[in-house]
Amino acid sequence: MGAQEEARAAGNDEIGPAHLVLGLLSQPEGLGAKAIEAQGVTLDNVRRIVTTTLPAPAGSIPALIPFDARAKKALELTYRQALRLGHNFIGTEHILLALLELEDGTGVLAGLGISKEASEESVTTALAGYRSGGTPPKA
């Protein structure tokens, strides 16, 4: 939903990976955003840089904005990340890990110093604290 809103606000007629990143940032208490911040990168900086990569506004925007091929692939990878980690839910952390896998070290997130390995470590640590009786994290 956040990616759809970001695409609409930008006047884009397709949802791409950049919109998924921006949608993830709309949940600052989520584990995805927390994993970014744990690597010393501010959410505002991510938003600023990612926004510059958005396509130019389109002439008309459909009521339901479709995902482009790369965003579809990212969403497929999101499910795989959840399964790989043994989770029975999909949260912002899985979206972040999927986007980083899709980038394969050469995208905007990687350029900001965000790594899949550090993100996964942050997520695993947060969820381990929950399993041991801590306060549940927001997905």
Buried (B, 14 or more C-beta within 10 A) or exposed (E): EBBBBBBBEBBBBBBBBBBBBBBBBBBBEBBBBBBBBBBEBEBEEBBEBBBEEBBEEBEEBEEEBEBBEBBEBBBEBBEEBBEEBEBEEBBBBBBBBBBBBBBEEEBBBBEBEBBBEBBBBBBBEBBEEEEEEEEEBBB
